[in-house]
Amino acid sequence: MPLALRLVSNTLTIPAALARSVQRKRQRAEVLSVQRLSTEHLADRIALTVLTGHPDKKALAGPLNSAILEWSARDWPALGQRLGKLDRRRAALPSGARIAPAIAIELFRHIAGPETCRKLDRGQPVNEAELPDALFEPLLDCIVLAEPDPALHFLAAQLFLELGWARHGSDQTQDLTPDRLDAARTCFDTAHQILEEIAPQAPHSAYFAEVNYRVRAAEGSTMEDLFSLFTRWRRSDPTTLTPFAVHGLNMLPRWYGEADSVSSFANIAWAKTHEKMGAAAYAATYLSAMEVDPQIMLGMDVPAFREGLMDMMQHSDDPDVTCNAILRILWEVSADAHGLTGREATSLRRARCELRELFFYLVRHALGPVMPDVWAGRWTEAKILHAVAEAFEADIQAGHRVSIGLDGAKVLTT
């Protein structure tokens, strides 16, 4: 650019940049003024409809209690029949998670006991003395010596998958000792062998396909093999978004993928499913991955992602559960420096701002009852109230009241 033009350009750019800076500071001040309001004041301005308890936990309670009784009584025929029926029906919880594998996870936690589960929830490994392999041997004896329902093989494989991750600890491998890694691999290998033996009897089982994918991903695979396993899982359970979320997560560079792997897979997901599911699979792919690595947002088509989130709720058995789960992720990932330790690039800051705007949009146009147990973690009704309030800052500052309930959000101007 000629010098004269550069001078003119700079002369025009500096005031514009200054104006944008002033605007951003003013906007931050307005947000902070809402954030400074007490919970009592916000509760007076915003009326939330709050539902306590996680709908998944409520829906799972009956089948899980029966499964625990059957495990304790070693009533393998009844347990196998229960899981097999759930698998054939592709029975799901309100969140969309399939009931059969959900029972297996909770059954594992029941067997492990509360003290061990507290360690697991903190990402700490547990050894053989704390959680003996022998606790699971009765089921192994059953599938070896008898000819039980194939679902019991899937259960056994999933229990050893969970045991492997318990031996492994969190996914941060910097402090992973050889002993821990060997113990985890032994469990993953056991799970793999169980599935290999029963595979011919499970050509259409969604439960088998899910556990098989997760086991192979845990023990180590190739991108090509993992994609084949994903394809089988999706075909055996074509109405669920879970395969897209799980495979999208595995496509992160820290595991199986490269820099553009999540973006490429999201585009494939959209191409294969948009006629029946809209952009839901596209959004599900990114939603799980961005929570672990926010950098992948840079390859995301934001309008398609927003459309996909709405499609996820539309296709959900319980849109309110799905909406609450989505909002929690959007808020946390859009927070400053989520998932990063160093200086943040301007492009990523911009992506976070777009994500926060998307949070505001969904609060205003999709949120119904608030479910603190779905947000989970450190989220409380009060903390959710403060987050939601930012979506209505202009209305609050104008003196309006807001009601959020079964019919969505309404701004009351009188």
N, C-alpha and C positions, 0 to 999 in steps of 0.2 A: 504494500500500500504506500503511495507517495506520502511524503512527510506532511504536506498540507492537509491531506485527507485524514492522516492519523491524528493530527492536532484537533481537527474538527470533530472526529470520532470521539477522542478522549474528552473533549470539552462537553460533548453531549452525554457521554456515558457517566461521568463523575456525578453530576446532579441526579441522574436517574438512579444510580447505585445508592446515593445518599438517601434519596426518597424511599427506596425499597428498604434500606436499613432502618429508617425511622418508622416505616410502616410495620416492619417485623417487630421492632421493640415495642411499639404501641400494642400490637396483637399479643405479644408475650405478657405485657402488663395487664391487658384485659383478662387473659387466661389466669394469670396469677391472682387477680382480684377474685375470680370465681373460686380458685383453689383455696384462697384464704378464708372463705366463708366456713363457718362451723357446720358440723354435721346436722345440728339442730336447725340451723337456718336453711340449709339445702333441703332437709326433709320437709320444711314448711313450704318450699317452692316446688319440690318434685315429689309426687306421690307414686311410689313404686308398688307393684303387686309382687310380693316375694313368696316363692314356693320353697319350702325347706325339704331337705333330703334329696339324694340323687335318684332320678327316675330309674336309672339302670339298676341301682342297688335294690330298689323296691321290687322291680320286675324279676330280678335274679334270686331273691330271697327264697321263694318256694322251691324251685328246682335245685338250688344249691343245698338247701337243708336236706332234701331227699337224697341227693348224691352223697352228702357227708354220712348220712345214716347207712347208706348202702356200702360205702367204703369201709366204715367201722365194722359192719356185720360181714364183710367180705362177700356180699351178695353181688357177685360179678355179673350174673345174668341180668339182674334188674338194672344195674348201673350201665351195662353195655346197651341194653334195650333202650334206656332213657336217652343216652347220648346218640345212639343211632337214629332214633326217631327225630331228635332235634336237628341232626345233620341232614336227614332227608327232607325235612321241612324248611331247612335253611332259616330256622327260627332266630329272630333277632331281638336285641334289646332296643329301647327307645333311641339310643345313640346310633344304632345301626350295627353295632358289634354283634357278632354271632354268639348265641347262647352257649353252644357246646364248648368252644375254646375258652369262653369266659368262665364257665364252671371249672374247667381244668386249672385255670390260674388261681381262682379262689380256693379250690381244693388243695392245691399246692401250699398256699399260705396257711390253710387250716392245719395241714400236716406239719409244716415248719414250726408253727407256734408263734405267739405274739412277740417274744423277745427276738427271735431270729428275723421276723418280718421288720422289726424296727431297724435292725442293721441293714437289711436289704433296701429299705426305703431311703436310707442315708447313702446308698451306693457302696456299702462296705461288703467285702467278701465274707462268706461263711465256709468253714472247713468241715471235714468229715466228722470231727468230734461234735460240732454244733448241729449239724444236719446230716446224719448218717445215710448212706445209700440204702442201708437195710430197711429203712422206712418204706421204701418203694418196691422191695423185693416180692411181697405177696402178689402184686399185680404182674410182675415179670413172670413169676411161677405160673400164674393163671394163663397168660398168653402163650407160654411155652408148652405146658402140659395139657391144656384143654384146647378146645376150638371155640373160643368166645366170639362175640360180635366183633367185627373189624373195628368198631368205634373204640373198643378197649385198647387196641393197638395204637390208635391215634392218641388216646389219652396217655398211655404209657410213654409214647414218644414226646408228647408235650411236657409231661412232668420231668423227663430227663433234660429237655431243652431248658426249662426253668431252673432245674438244678445246676445245669452248666453255667447259666448266667449268675446264679448265686455263688458258685465257686469263683467265677471270674471277677465279680464286682462291677463297678461302673465301667463305662466305655472309655474312660481315660486310661490309656495303656502305658503312660509314662512310668508308673510304679507297679506295673503288672509283673509279678515274679514268675520265673519258669514253672515253679510248682503250681501256682494258681492257673497258669495257662494250660499246663498238662492236665490238671484236674477238670478244667472246663472242657477241653477237647475230648477227654474220655467220655464225658456225659453226652456231648454232641454226637460222638461216634455211635454211642449206644442208641440214641434216638434215631440216627440215620439207619442203622441196621434193622431196627424194629420196623421202620417204614418200608425199607427195601423188601422185607419178607411179606408184608401185607399188600404191597402195591398192586399186584394182579387182581386183588379183590376189591379195589377201590377206584375203579375207572372214572366214576362221576362224583366222587365225594368232595364236597367243598371243604369239609373239616380236614380230610387228608391233604388236600391241595394247600391249604393255609399252613398247616404244621410243617409240611414238607418244604415249602418255600422258606419259612423262618429257620428251620434246622439247617438247610443248605446255606443260607446266608450267614448263619452263625459260625458254621464250621469252615467256611471259605469256599468260594466258587468263582466263576468267571462272569463277566457282564453278560455274555451270550447265554450261558446256562441259566443265569438268574432271570433273564428276560423270558426264556422258555418256561421256567417255573411260574413266573408271573402270569404268562399267557394261559397256562393250564388253570391257575387259580381263578383268573377272571372268567374263563369260559365255564368253569364249574359253578360259579356264583356270580352271574352277570348283573345282578341288581345292586351289589354292594360297591362302595367306593374305597373300602379298606385296602384292596390290593394296590390301588393307585397311590394312596398315602404311604404305604409301607415301601413300595418300590421307589417312589420319589425320594424318600429318605435315604434309601440305600444308594441312590445315584449321586449323593454328595461326594465331593472329592476326598473327604476323609475316609470314605469306605470304598465303594466300587467305581465311582464315577470320575469324570474329568470336569473341567470348568463349565462346560456347556451341556453336561449330561442331563441335568434336571430340566433345563429349557427344552432340549430335544425330546425328552420323554414326555413332557407336558404337551408338546405339540402333537406327538403321536397319540396321546390319550384323547386329546380333543378330536383329532381326525377320526378315530375309531368309535367314538361314543356320542358325538354331538347331536346326531339325529334323534337319539332316544333320551339322552341325559343332558343336552345342552352343553354348557361349559363346566359342569360340575366336576368331572374328572380332572380337568385342567386345574381348577382351583384346589381340589384335594391334593394333587401332586405337590403344588407349591406350599400349601398351608402347613403340611407336616415338616417339610424341609426347611422353610424359612425360620422356624422356631429354633432350629439347631444352628443354622448358618444363614444369617440375614443377607449375606453378600449375594445369594442367589436371586434376591428380589430385582437385581439390576437387569436380569434377562427376562423379566416378567412383563407381560402385556397387562397393564393395570385395568383397562376397561374390560378385557376378557376375564380377568380375575374377579372383578366385581360382579360381572354377570354370572360367573361360576359359583360364587358364594350364594347368590340368590337362588340359583338352580339347586345347589346342595340342600338348601332349606326346603325348596319346593318338592324335591324327591325324598325328603326325610320322612320317616314314620312319625317323628316328633320334631317339627320345625323349631319349637321353642328351645329344646335341648341343643339342637344343632346351632341355633343362633347364639346362645350363651357360650357354647364352646368356641365358636368362631371369634366372638368379641374378645374373649380372654386372650387368645393368641394375637389378635390384631393389636390390642393395647400393649401387650408386653413386648412384642417385636418392634413396635413403633416407638418404644421408649429409647431415650438417648443411650447409645453405646451398648444396647442389648447384644450379647454374644460377641463383643469385641473387647480387646484389651489395649489396642493402640489407638492412634489418631484416626478419626473417621473421615473418609473421603466425602467430598461435597455431593457426589452422585448418590451415595448411600444415605446421607442426611436428607436429600431430596426424596428418596424412596421412602424413608421413614415418615416424612411429612405426608406423602400421598397415602400411606397406610393409615395414618392417624385420621386423615380426612375421610377415608373409607370407613373407619370405625364410627365416626360421627354420622355418616350417611346411614349405616345399618342401624344405629341406635334410633335415629329419627324415623326410619322407614320399615324396620323389620323386627325390632325388639318388642317382645311381649312381657310375660312374667319373668322376673329376675330369679335366677337359681344359683345362689352362692355355692352350693355343693358341686355344681357343674364347673364353676370357675375354679374351685378347689384351692389348694395351696394356702397362701396367706390372705386370700381374698375373703372379705367379710361384706355384709350388706352395706356397711358404712363406706368401705373402700370402693365398692362398686358404684355407690351413689355419687361419690366425688368424681369418678371417671365419667359416668354418664352425664353429669352436670356440664362438663365441658362441651358436649354436643348442643347444649341449650344455653350457652353463655349469653348470647344476645337477648334471648327471651327473658332470662333471669334478670339481666341488667335493665331490661325494659319494664320490670315489675310483673311479668306474667308468671302464671303457674303452669306446671306441666304434669300431666297424668300419663303413666305408662302401665298398661294392663293387658287384658286379654285381647283387646281391640287395637293394640299398638299404642303409639305415643300421640298424645293430643296436647296442643298448646292452648291454654285457656286464657283468652285475652280480656275477659270480663271478670 
